[in-house]
């Protein structure tokens, strides 16, 4: 056996030995306490339990990847209401809600806080998608609440981001305050439904970066998205909702998008061989990527559809000559991104060109 893989397996076993692992559900008769107990999804992809972030001693309930040695939290329940000791327990309360309690307090620290009609015999289940669902424990198995509707700083595959006009629910990604504090931070990533809907990164209420509008295949300001991108994207814009969902083209990919506390939107993929996260896309990168810094194009410049002499369709990105991005910085960034994406699913970048009086252009497979 490869010695590196052997060491990694040993480390995983040592890491897991600190937890008491149970089934993927919390029921009226089965709850978890803050003594190392966790529940794990059926395929052993995600775990739900108590944790302390960074150097903090505060205790939170969260969801993290179960088999990734580098503990990576993707959702936090009580993000603005930490518990100061290890007295927490997560259970189904008398109203059928999933609730977090601590010693000497009758009111919950956090709860799903919904009105459960009919039977209050509910169960909470952590799924292999990373979604925590509260389900009525009857023949219908109706989902009455789900964590995917209340994301924190991470967008997982098949998680919907956007606004329901029918219910008023707005699914928004919000940064942590710091690596030690998962409370709601300064940055948010959300769909702006006005005009031609597009994703915006906000600092407070001020826009910081935007994706551009949806072209039918991708966001106009994200030329790295191509027909062979690692995601299949579903964009919905109807009278009932405006939303976007990123599904992965291969179920073996472990990937996540994070709105971090420094105001950067980042996409990571887990490298199983190297056993660490690889960041292969981020925004904003350059000064002119920031909203309103470099004129009406927002810094990313217009993108055109083109056809080569052999009939191959391509996308041509023309950088704004007033962008201030430099003659090659944006092209280099795109080239680096393509190198980091697995070769079997990346698109070809045919080349870049420009003249002294004109900005660079990038040619990629459309």
N, C-alpha and C positions, 0 to 999 in steps of 0.2 A: 504494500500500500504506500502511496505517496506520503512521505513524512509530514508534509504541510497539512494535507487533509486529515491525517491521523491526529495531529495536534489540535486542529479545529474541532474535530469530533469530541476530543477529550474536554476542550473548553466548553462546548455546548452542554455536555453531560454535567460538568461542574456547575454551570450556570443554572441548569434546570433542577439540580438537586436541592436548590434553596427554596423551591416551590412545592406546594402540595397540589397536584394536578387533579382536577375532577372533570366531569362531563361538560358539555357545552351549554348547559342551561342552569338558570337559577329559578327555583320554585318556592312555593310557600314553605315547604319543609326543608329546603336546601339553600343556604345562603353562604356568602364568603366573608371571612373576617380578615383583618389586616395582620395576619400572622404567616404570610407566605402562601395563602390559598389563592388559587386562580382557576378560572374556567377557560377551556381551550376549544376552539372550533373543531368540528369533526375531522377536517383534513389536516389539523395541526398547523394552520397558517397564522391565526391570530390568537392572542390571549387577552383576557380581561382580568384586571386585578388592581392592587394598590401599588403606588410607586412614589418616589421622591425625585424630582428633576434636578439635574446638575448638582450643585453643592448645597441645595436646599434640604432641610429636614422636614418640611411640610409634606403632608400626605394627600395624595390625589387618587381618584379612581380613573384608570385609563385603559386604552387598547393599544397593544404593540404587536410587532411581528414576533411570532413564537420561536421560529427557527433561525432568526437573524441574530448572531452573537452580539452585534453592536445594537444595544437596546434602542429601538426607534418607536417612540410614541406617536400615534396617528390621531388619537381622539382623547379628550379629557372631559369628564363629567362635571366635576365641581371646580372648574378652572379658576373662578373668582372667589371660591369659598374653601380654602384648604383646611384640613384637620391638623391640629398641632401635635397630636400624639398618635399612638397605634390602636386607638379604641374604635376605629371605624368598622362598620359592617354594612354590606350591601345586600338588601333583601326585598322581597315582595311584601308591601304593606297591606293593611286591612282594606284599602280602597282598590287594590289590584295594581298599584303603581310600583315600579322599580324605584327604590329609595335608598339613600345613603344616610345612615345614622351614626352618632358618636355618643360616648359615655355621658350620662347625666343630662341629656337633652331629649325632649319628647318630640320636637319638631325636626324634620329631616334637614340635613345640610344641603342635599340636592334631591330632586325627584323628577320623574318623567311628567308628573303633574297633569294628568289627563283625566277626563271623566270616562270611566269604563262602564258602558251600558251592558245590561244583562248580567251574565255571570262575571264575578270578580276573580274567577280562578284563572289567573294569567301566569305565564312563564316568560322569562327573559332568556334569549338565546344569542350567542355570538356566532356569526356565520363566517365561512371561509373568505367572503368578500371584505371582511372587516366591519360589516354592518351589525350593530347590536339592535335586536328587534324585541319588542314586547308583544306577545301573541296571546290571544284568548285560547285557553286550553280546552277546546271543544272540537267538534267535528269540522267546523269551518276553518279553524286555525287562522282567524283574521289578524293581520298585523295592525295594532292600534297605535304604535309609536315606533320610530326607528332613528338611530343615531345619524344616519345619512341625511336626515332632514335638518340636523343641527350640527354641522361640521365645525371643527375648530380651525387649526392652521394647515390642515392637510387635505388635499383632494386625491381620493383613491380611484382606481378604475371602476367605472360603472356608477360612480356617485354623481348625482345630478346637481348642477350648479345653475341657479337662476330663480325666477319669480313666477309664482302661480297667481294669476289674477283672480282665479275662482276662490281660493282659500286665503290669499294674502301671505302665504308662506314664502319667505325669501331666503334661499340657501346661499350663504355668504361665507367665504373663507376669511378668517381673521388671524393676524399674527399673535404670537406670544408676546408678553411684555419683555422677557429676557430668557436666556437658556435656563435660568433658575426659577422662572415664574411663568406658568402657562396661562395666566390671566389675559383678558382681552387687551391686545396691544394697539398701536397707532395705525397699523396698516390693514386694509381689507381688499379682497379681490372679489368682484361681483359684476353681474351684468347690468349695464345701463340700458333700460328698455326703450328710451326715447329715440325717435328718428330711426336710423338703421342700428339695431341693437349691437353692442360690442362689449367685450370684457374690459373692465377698467381696474387698475390698481390705484387705490386711494391712500393718501396719508390724511387721516381725519376725514374731512369732507372734500379735500382738494385732490383732484386727479393727479396721479404721478406718472402713469404709463397706460397705454391702451393697445389693444390688439388690432384695431381697425375692424371694419364690418365684415360680416360673413359673405364670402363670394359664391357659396354653393359647394365648395370643396375645402376651404380653409379660411382662416382669418387673413385679411388683406395685408396686415402688418407683420405677419409671421411667415415669411417665405420658406422657412425651414420645413413647414408642413407640406408634404407632397403626397402623391397617390400611394407611395410606398412607405409612408410614415408608420411608426410602430403602433399607432392608434387608429381605430375607426371612430370618427367623431359624428355624433348625432346632434344636430342643431334644430331646435323647435322654436318657431315663432308664429303663434296662433292667437286667437282671441282669448284662449284660456291660460296660456303660459308662454314665457320666453325662457329657454334653458339650453344648456349644452351638457353633453355626457361624453366622456372619453372612455371608450372600451379598448382593451388591448387586442392586438391581432393574434398574439400567441399567449395562451394561458400560463406558460412557464415564466413570462416576464414578471418580475417584482419591481414595480415602479410607483412613484408618488410625486405629486407636485406640492410644494410648500410655499406659503407666504411667510417669509421670515421677518424677524423683528427689526432688521436693518432696511426693510423696504425693497427687497429683491424677491422676484418670483422665480423659483427654481424647480427644475425637473430632475429627479434622480432615478437611476436604475441600479439594482443590486447586482454586483458582479460575483457570481458564485465561486469562480476560480480564485480571485484575489481576496474574496471575503470582505468587501467593503463597498460603500455606495459610490457611484460615479455620477457626477453632475454633468449632464450633456446639453443643458439649455438653461439660460437664465435671462431675465429682463427686469429693468433696463440695464444696459451694459455701458453705452457711451452717453456723453452729455446730451446729445440730441435725441436719445431715446426717451428722455423725460418729457412729459406732456407740455407742449407749448413753448419749448425752449428754442425751436428752430423752424418756426413758421408753420403753415397749415398742414404740412405733411407729417408733423410730429416726429420727424427725424428718420423714419424708415423708408421714405421715398416711394414713388409709384411702382407697381408691379404689372407687367404686361404679359399676355400670352403670345408666344411666337412659334414659328414653324421653321425647322432647319431645311436645308436643301434635300435631305433624304426623307423628309416627311415627318420626322420626329417632333412631337409637340414639346415645347419648353416653356419655362417661366423666366422672364427677364426682369430682374430687379434693378431699377435705375436709382442710384442714390441721389438725394437732393444736393445740388451744388452748394447750397447754403447750409448744409447739415452740420458742417464743422467736424464730421466724423473722421476726417483724414482720407487720404486716397486709397488706403488698403485695410484699415482696421476692421470695418464691417465685413469685408470679404474674408479676411483671415478668421474672424469669429465664426462665420458660416462654415468655412472649411474645417475648423476645429470641431464644430458640432457634428458634421457629417462623419468625421473620423471616429468620434466616440459612439455613434450609433452602430449596432452590429451590422456587418457588411451585407449579410444576406437580406436585410430589409431596408437598407439605405438607398437613396436615389443618387444617381450620378450627378456630380457637379462638372459640367463640361468645360467651364473656364470663366475667366474674368478678363475684362479689357477696358481700356479708357484712353483718353487723350489728355494732353496737358490742359486743354481748356474745358474738358468735360469730365464729370464724375465717373467713377467705376460702374460697370455693369456686371451682374452675375448671371450665369446661365445654368439653370438646373432643369432636370427632367420634370415635365409638368404632370 
